[in-house]
Amino acid sequence: MSSPADCKYTDSHEWHRLEGDVVTLGITQFAVNELTDITYAELKRVGTQVKPGDPIGEVESVKATSDVYTAVGGEIIEINSTLSDDPSAVNNDPFHAGWLVKIRVSDSAALESLMDGPSYDAKYPV
């Protein structure tokens, strides 16, 4: 499975999809494979201000608990509330139904330094 071309990727295995002034953020298929079965997601609240490098929450699996970080600053405007009842969307569809948070971005310039899909896939093959 190749990583979507409309996203930017971090070495800590988060994807960021910019649409207008909003970034949707989640974890990559590589991260899902490494963690195995995601069983819980705890996310920051709507209204939380974040800076690049801040954690936006954590995901728990049968193997480990991992923090999830943002590469952009701004305000969390939405969380994927369906994950609190059923986090399996992260396992089954991490790039779409399994998104974690949406951030209204104060400055999207940080995205320019992130990897594109082909670069991420070459570095972290699934």
C-alpha positions in Angstrom: 0.0 0.0 0.0 1.5 3.3 -1.0 1.0 6.4 1.2 -1.4 9.0 -0.3 0.2 11.7 -2.4 -1.9 14.4 -0.9 -0.3 14.1 2.5 3.0 15.1 4.1 4.8 12.7 6.5 7.1 12.8 9.5 9.8 10.4 10.7 7.6 9.7 13.7 5.0 8.3 11.3 2.3 11.0 11.3 0.6 12.1 8.2 -0.7 15.7 7.6 -3.3 16.6 4.9 -3.7 20.3 4.3 -7.1 21.5 2.9 -7.4 25.3 3.0 -6.3 26.4 6.5 -7.1 23.0 8.1 -4.7 20.1 8.6 -6.1 16.6 9.2 -3.6 14.5 11.0 -3.3 10.7 11.7 -0.8 7.9 11.9 0.6 6.1 8.9 0.1 2.5 7.8 3.7 1.8 8.8 2.9 3.0 12.4 -0.2 0.8 12.5 1.8 -2.2 11.4 4.5 -1.6 14.0 2.0 -1.0 16.8 -0.3 -3.9 15.6 -3.8 -3.6 16.9 -4.8 -0.1 18.1 -7.1 -0.5 21.0 -7.5 3.1 22.3 -6.9 6.7 21.3 -6.8 9.6 23.7 -6.8 12.9 22.0 -6.4 16.5 23.1 -9.6 18.5 23.4 -11.1 20.8 20.8 -9.9 24.3 21.4 -6.4 23.2 22.5 -3.6 25.4 21.0 -0.6 23.4 19.8 2.8 24.2 18.5 4.9 22.2 16.0 6.3 19.2 17.9 3.5 19.1 20.5 1.7 15.9 21.2 -2.0 15.9 20.1 -2.7 12.7 21.9 -1.7 9.1 22.2 -2.7 5.7 20.7 -2.5 2.5 22.6 -2.1 -0.9 21.1 -1.6 -4.4 22.5 2.2 -3.7 22.1 2.7 -0.2 23.2 1.4 3.3 23.9 2.7 6.0 21.5 2.4 9.7 21.6 1.2 11.3 18.3 2.8 14.7 17.4 1.8 17.6 15.1 4.2 19.2 12.7 2.1 22.4 12.6 0.9 25.0 15.1 -2.7 26.1 15.5 -5.9 25.2 17.2 -7.5 21.7 17.4 -11.0 22.3 15.9 -12.2 18.7 15.7 -11.3 15.2 17.0 -12.5 12.0 15.5 -14.9 11.1 18.3 -15.9 7.8 16.7 -12.5 6.5 17.8 -13.4 6.6 21.5 -16.0 3.9 20.9 -14.3 2.0 18.1 -10.6 2.7 17.5 -10.5 0.0 14.8 -10.8 2.6 12.1 -7.2 3.5 12.7 -6.2 -0.1 12.0 -8.5 -0.5 9.0 -8.2 2.8 7.3 -5.6 5.1 8.9 -5.6 7.7 6.1 -9.3 8.3 5.9 -11.8 7.0 8.5 -9.0 6.6 11.1 -7.9 10.3 11.1 -7.2 11.6 14.6 -7.6 15.4 14.8 -8.1 18.5 12.6 -6.1 21.6 13.3 -6.8 25.1 12.0 -3.2 26.0 11.1 -1.6 29.3 12.1 1.4 28.7 9.8 1.6 25.8 7.3 5.2 26.5 6.3 6.4 23.6 8.5 4.7 21.2 6.1 7.2 22.1 3.4 10.0 20.3 5.2 8.1 17.1 5.6 8.4 14.0 3.3 6.0 13.4 0.4 4.4 10.0 -0.1 7.1 8.4 -2.4 9.9 9.6 -0.1 8.2 8.3 3.0 7.4 4.9 1.3 11.0 4.6 0.2 12.3 5.2 3.7 9.6 3.2 5.5 8.3 0.5 3.2 5.2 -1.3 4.3 
